[in-house]
Amino acid sequence: MKVLLQSDSSDCGPACIAMVCRRFGKKISLERARAIAGTDKAGTNLKGIATLAEYVNLDAKVVKGDHDALGPELPVPFIAHIHRKGYHYVVVYKVTRKHIYIADPARGKIKFTYGNFSYYWTGYAVFLSPCDSFKKSKNTDISLFKFIPILQAHKSTIFLTVLVSVVITIFGIAAAQYFRFLIDEVLFIQSRNLLHTISFGVVFIVLLQSVLTAIRSHMLLVFSSKVDISLNLAFFHHVLKLPLSFFDSRKVGEVISRVIETARIREALSTATFTIFFDTMMVVVIGLVLFLHNPILFFLVFAFVPLSSVIVWGFSRPFKRHYQDMFYQIAENRAMLVELVSGMATIKGHTAEQESFNKIEEKFVDSIWPLYKIGVLRNVQQIFTDLIDGWGGKLLFWIGSVLILDGVISLGQLIAFNALLGYFLGPLQNLINLQPSLQEAFVAARRVGEILDLEVEQQEDRALLKPERVIGPIDFRNVYFRYGTKKLVLKDISFHVPAGDSVGIVGPSGSGKSSLIKLLMKFYTPEEGSITIDGADMRDIDSTWLRQKIGYVSQDIFLFHGSIRDNIALGRPDAEFADIVEAAKKAQAHDFIAEMPARYDSELSEQGSSLSGGERQRLAIARALLGQPDIIVFDEATSNLDTFSESELQDTIWRLKDDGVTVFIVAHRLTTVTHCDTILVLDGGEIIERGNHASLVAQGGRYAQLWERHTG
């Protein structure tokens, strides 16, 4: 069983299914497996495991067993659910009379006694077997070669750098001949003039070598910077096009880690490109020159090359395994650090500093181990490499001296051979030393490449509707929706909203209010049913175009570091200043902005932390109003406003309605929705009541009870 290490803490379920698939001869990428299984920040439930198994044509049988059922007769491999520092999935790939062998996507292969395994096992297991439609597939692993096309845009830089390197090498070969000519010719005939002439020539060659080396270093720096820009921009461009579900299902630190890992790929591409092409060429060319100098000494040196190759091959798998573990631990650390810094007020408010320190200490200690193991591997590999180099050098002079004594070669030839040998062993050593860096880059390439292989939110080759206005009626018809493979959060939702109407949505927390709005914004699509605007199915409307026609004020307001002007004009960088001011006035934000030192050019701190909750909400509302939307959505957008400000804002909302704008208001405060044409009351993901304020109060149902509590 080959272990597939998880990319982050929530990947264990998909990683286990992917391992079992590989055992049966089929490969699936980890990110694709995540998407099918509905994996989120909390991980994957058993239903998600079964769904993924069905997708890859594996028969899955989820069972709840007891510890007495464990034994060699169990069919392997199967997935076991354990509790070890949290719930976790592992693959049991071998069961003997005394031991249970598991492939842990977080820790690798582990051997347990029955007692130890029973201590961690929750009793749940998923037995898997290929069904009739199961087909083996070819390798789908993502490698560093996926990023080679990035180099094609820089072919001229690569060619010039290689050309300069060739010239440097030629000068090096010429300089090496200086020793042979000096010892065998100049000193033999004792010519001072010839000595000075040749020596001045060599000094000039060395000077040219140094200048060309400096030029090559600068060219490599420029090339590396260009590759860095191309790689990062390509990654960011793709990430920005991914659906919201990608970000909702991952920790911030894990996404940041993937971004940082592009630097490893850039380093490998820029370094490996020249190391592989140039140093390989050097080994071949200088090897030929050495062979022409003396075949005996050449084959003596070349005999050590297979030993170096064995060292590279022998260390490749351990390096890959530990680099995978290192990237996983780094991502975990970053996720926890982001969480701790973001929640510092809560930590201090509950005096949880020591508890938080203990958690981060454990994470840091865990992250040190793979780095330590990589360091040990590097040291051991270097010991073998130095041993081979030491033996090779000593053996060269040993055998060379014998050849001199036998009159086969001269002392000058031996010295020249040794000088040229540096141009042979240096590139060879570079190729050997490249192996750990390549292993690191291959792991990073897999992690980054899996993100790049994810489908973007909207395929550009698909013809989608781009209506000039979205002012028609809105219809939800028998809509069902769930996040991933979790339970349904919306069930059989149906309602009709005439153009220009206002809709209030109320209900307890977790009733599905915000989920309904996310469907309206096309952040997610329904599992069943349809949503139409003016008769057009929302699936057929361009997502970007649609959102430009909708003013959206989220309950989680996010303000970026920058000026107030830029924050209001988010998504509309060409907006006129007069329009920005008008939007701020409508949102009751102009007065407090005018009191700030730089007014609309005032810089906001991170997430607008220097503003009050009400001020932040007003800016978010101004941002939504700037685009003169056809539909405007307030998702708990007035919760931080005082009664007077809310009343003024409601006047603005109703004026928008008079202009034909369709308004959706999600609210806990019932006074916010009393003037709405229709109020939907949600509970448990279903619409339990609907009507205007007066009719709902008259019904004496759930809304009437909430209203009585609110006003009583």
Residue, then its C-alpha position, 0 to 999 in steps of 0.5 A: m500500500k503506497v501512502l498518499l499524504q493529505s494536503d491539509s487536516s481535513d483531507c484524510g477521508p478523500a486521501c484514504i479513498a484515493m489510496v484504495c483506488r490506487r491499490f486497485g489501479k485507479k488514480i484520482s487527484l486529492e482536490r477532485a476527491r475533496a470536491i466529490a466528497g463534499t469535504d469542508k473545514a470540518g472534514t468528510n462525513l461517512k456519507g461523503i466517503a460513500t458518495l466519493a466511493e460511488y463516483v470512482n466505481l467502488d462498492a462501499k459498505v459502511v458498518k458499525g462493528d465491535h472490537d471482537a470482529l477484528g481479525p485476519e479474515l477481514p477483507v482489506p483494504f478498508i477505511a477505519h474511522i479513529h479518534r486520535k487528537g480528533y476524528h480521523y480516517v486511515v486505511v487498514y491494508k493488512v491484518t495478521r494474527k497479532h498486528i493491524y497495519i494502517a496507512d495513515p494519510a497524516r503520519g504514513k505507515i503504522k503497525f498497531t497491536y489489536g489493543n492499541f488499534s481498538y483504543y483509537w477505533t470508533g467502530y466505524a469502517v467502510f469496506l470497499s471493492p471494485c464494482d463491475s464498472f470499475k476501470k483502471s486508469k493511467n497516472t494522473d499525478i501532477s508533476l513539475f512538468k505541468f509548469i514547463p510551458i511557463l518557460q516557453a515565454h522566456k526562450s530567448t533569455i534561456f538561450l542567451t544564458v546557455l550561450v554565455s555559459v558555453v563561452i564561460t566553459i570554453f574559457g575554463i577549458a582554455a585556462a585549464q590547459y595553462f597548467r599542462f603547457l606551463i609544466d610540460e613546455v614553458l618550464f622545460i624550455q625555460s622561456r620567460n617571454l613565453l611564460h609572461t605572454i601565456s600568463f597575461g593571456v590566462v589573466f585576461i581569460v579569467l577576467l572575461q570569465s568573471v565578467l561573463t559570470a556576473i552577466r550570467s548571474h544577472m540574467l538568471l536573476v531577471f529570468s527568475s523574477k519573470v518566472d516568479i511573476s508569471l507563476n504567481l499571477a497565473f495561480f492568483h488568476h485561477v484562484l480568483k475564478l474558483p467558486l466560493s465553496f472552495f474558500d468556504s471549505r478551507k482554512v485561510g492558512e491552508v490557502i495562503s500556504r499554497v500561494i507561498e509554495t509557488a516560490r518552491i516551484r519557481e526556484a526549481l524551474s529557474t534553477a533546474t532549467f539551467t542545471i539540467f540543460f547546462d550541467t548535463m551538457m557540461v558533463v558530456v562535453i567535459g567528459l569527452v575532453l577528459f576522455l581525449h586527454n586520457p581514457i584510463l583516468f576518465f574511466l577511473v573517474f566515471a566509475f564513481v558516477p553509478l555510485s552517485s546515481v544510486i545515492v540519488w535514487g536511494f534518497s528520492r522516496p524518503f525526501k518526497r515523503h518528508y517534504q509532503d509531511m513538511f508542507y502539511q505541517i507548515a499549512e497547519n501552522r499557518a492556519m492556526l496562526v491566522e486563527l489565533v491572530s484573528g481571534m486575539a480579542t476572544i483569547k484575551g477576553h477569556t484569559a486563554e493565552q496559555e491554552s493557545f500557547n500550548k496548542i501552537e507549541e504542539k503544532f510547532v514541535d510537530s512541524i520541526w520533525p519533518l525538517y529535522k528528518i530532511g536535515v538528517l537525510r541531507n547530512v547522510q547523503q552529503i557524507f556519501t557524496d563527500l566520501i565518493d569525491g574524496w576517494g575519487g580525488k585520491l585515486l586519481f593522483w594515485i593512478g595518475s602517478v603510476l602512469i607518470l612513472d610508467g611514462v604514459i603521461s606527463l605531470g603537466q597532463l595530470i595537473a591539467f586533467n585534474a583542473l578540467l575534472g573540476y568542470f566535470l565533477g562540479p556540474l555532476q555534483n550540481l545534478i546530484n544536489l538538485q535532487p532534494s530541491l526537485q523532490e521539494a518542488f515536485v511535492a509543491a507542484r502537486r499541491v499547487g497543481e491540484i488547485l490549478d486543476l480545479e474547475v473554475e466557477q464559470q467556464e469561459d467557453r460556455a455562452l451565457l446570458k448577459p441581460e442589460r437589466v435584471i428587473g423581471p420577476i424572481d421565482f424559486r421553484n422547488v429548490y433543495f440545497r445542501y453544503g457538500t454532503k451535509k444535511l439539507v439546509l433548504k427544502d422545497i423552497s418555492f416563492h414568486v417575487p414580482a419586479g420591484d417588490s420587497v421581500g423580508i426573510v426572517g427566522p431563527s439562526g440556522s433556518g437557511k436565510s443566508s443560504l437562500i441569499k447565497l443561491l440568489m447571488k449564484f455563489y452556490t447552485p441548487e441541488e434540485g429545483s430552479i431559480t429564474i429571473d425574468g424567466a431565465d434560469m440563473r444557471d444560464i446567466d453570466s455570474t459576473w454580469l449578474r452580480q454587477k446588477i445586484g447590490y449585496v451587503s453581507q452580514d460579514i462586512f469586509l473592508f480592505h486596507g486602503s482609502i474610503r473612496d477605494n472601498i466604496a468603489l470596490g468592483r467599480p474602479d472607474a466610478e465618478f467621485a460624485d457618484i461615490v459621494e451620492a452613494a455615501k449620502k444615501a447610506q448615511a455615511h457621508d457625515f462621518i466621512a466628512e469629519m475624517p481628516a482626509r475625508y474620502d481619501s482617509e486610509l482604513s486599517e485592516q478590515g476597517s477596525s478603526l471604525s465602529g460597527g455601524e460605520r462599517q455597515r454604512l460603507a458596505i451599504a454605500r458600496a452596494l448602492l454605488g452600482q445602481p443595482d436592479i436588485i439589492v440584498f441586505d443580509e443582516a445589514t442593519s443590525n449594527l445601526d441605531t434606531f434613527s440611522e436604521s429609520e433613515l436607511q429604510d427611507t432610502i430603501w423604500r425610495l429604491k423600491d419606488d425606482g423599480v429595484t427589487v429588495f431582499i432583506v434578511a433580518h433578526r430585527l422584525t421592525t426592519v421588515t414590517h413594510c415589506d410586500t412579502i415576508l418569508v418565515l423560515d424554520g428548519g430550511e422550510i418556508i413555514e409562513r408567508g405574507n405581509h406583516a399585517s396578515l402574518v400577525a393576524q394568523g397568530g402563527r410563528y411570526a406573530q409569536l416572534w412579533e409579540r416577543h419583539t414588541g412585548 
